[in-house]
Amino acid sequence: MSVNSAADSCIVKPKPSWPGDRPDSARYDIFWKYRLLPGRRSILGLTPEVNTVRELNGRWRGDSETVQQLTDGLQWIHSQLVIEGGVVRDASNGDETIYLLDKRLHF
């Protein structure tokens, strides 16, 4: 932000943001799931599934710190409904632990 002059120092105007002004950034997401139930899929149609889930992801921005998280959890899928629960460990923030419960619909 920049200030115009001493006379109007209480007026603060934001600097314009140009595409080249953004900091460098990167993201990654590695996901693995293993089906627990049913042992075999039905040929007649969709059946509910229970999966174990393991995910490693991270975010990095050139002007801030790196965030790396490891998630272990369970996933239940029935037709279009997905319910997931898991434990997220933040490896870059002193091993902070977050509990997660998520529900979504797939179309």
BELUR-V900238 format. One record per residue. N is the residue number from 1. RES is the residue in three letters. PHI is phi in whole degrees, -180 to 180 (none if undefined). PSI is psi in whole degrees, -180 to 180 (none if undefined). D_FIRST is the distance of its C-alpha to the first C-alpha in Angstrom with 2 decimals. Layout:
n res phi psi d_first
N RES PHI PSI D_FIRST
N RES PHI PSI D_FIRST
//
This chain:
n res phi psi d_first
1 MET none 152 0.00
2 SER -131 151 3.77
3 VAL -107 136 6.96
4 ASN -68 -56 9.96
5 SER -157 177 12.84
6 ALA -67 -32 14.78
7 ALA -67 -39 16.63
8 ASP -116 50 13.97
9 SER -70 -15 11.78
10 CYS -84 -9 12.03
11 ILE -94 116 10.26
12 VAL -113 124 6.60
13 LYS -111 135 5.80
14 PRO -71 145 4.47
15 LYS -72 145 5.14
16 PRO -65 144 8.85
17 SER -102 122 10.58
18 TRP -106 152 13.80
19 PRO -55 -33 16.82
20 GLY -75 -11 16.95
21 ASP -84 -10 13.51
22 ARG -72 143 15.04
23 PRO -72 156 16.60
24 ASP -63 148 20.40
25 SER -152 160 22.25
26 ALA -152 152 25.88
27 ARG -139 149 28.07
28 TYR -145 155 31.80
29 ASP -151 115 34.41
30 ILE -113 123 38.07
31 PHE -126 135 40.34
32 TRP -136 134 44.05
33 LYS -137 149 46.34
34 TYR -130 126 50.07
35 ARG -76 124 52.25
36 LEU -93 -47 54.39
37 LEU -134 145 56.10
38 PRO -73 159 58.00
39 GLY -63 -34 59.70
40 ARG -132 142 60.47
41 ARG -79 144 58.84
42 SER -79 144 61.07
43 ILE -84 -18 62.15
44 LEU -83 -15 62.61
45 GLY 164 -176 59.00
46 LEU -76 132 55.85
47 THR -117 156 56.47
48 PRO -60 147 54.04
49 GLU -127 147 52.56
50 VAL -122 127 51.36
51 ASN -126 149 49.26
52 THR -89 149 47.86
53 VAL -132 137 44.29
54 ARG -135 132 42.48
55 GLU -140 136 38.95
56 LEU -122 123 36.70
57 ASN -141 161 33.08
58 GLY -156 158 29.88
59 ARG -136 142 26.22
60 TRP -139 135 24.18
61 ARG -128 142 20.58
62 GLY -60 -26 19.74
63 ASP -104 10 16.90
64 SER -147 -173 18.99
65 GLU -82 169 22.64
66 THR -92 140 25.56
67 VAL -116 126 27.27
68 GLN -128 130 31.00
69 GLN -131 144 33.25
70 LEU -121 127 37.00
71 THR -119 132 38.56
72 ASP -121 135 42.29
73 GLY -169 -174 43.69
74 LEU -121 150 46.13
75 GLN -134 131 45.84
76 TRP -117 126 48.27
77 ILE -121 128 48.51
78 HIS -139 110 50.79
79 SER 55 -106 50.76
80 GLN -102 -9 47.21
81 LEU -92 132 46.19
82 VAL -127 126 44.46
83 ILE -123 128 44.05
84 GLU -127 145 42.55
85 GLY -139 144 42.33
86 GLY -166 175 41.21
87 VAL -116 123 39.94
88 VAL -106 122 36.60
89 ARG -107 123 36.26
90 ASP -90 100 32.84
91 ALA -70 -23 33.90
92 SER -94 -3 30.54
93 ASN -124 53 30.02
94 GLY 64 34 33.23
95 ASP 56 41 35.46
96 GLU -64 140 34.05
97 THR -113 133 36.32
98 ILE -126 137 35.44
99 TYR -100 136 38.17
100 LEU -127 136 37.65
101 LEU -135 125 39.67
102 ASP -135 144 38.84
103 LYS -134 136 40.69
104 ARG -152 163 40.22
105 LEU -114 137 42.32
106 HIS -106 136 42.95
107 PHE -111 none 44.10
//
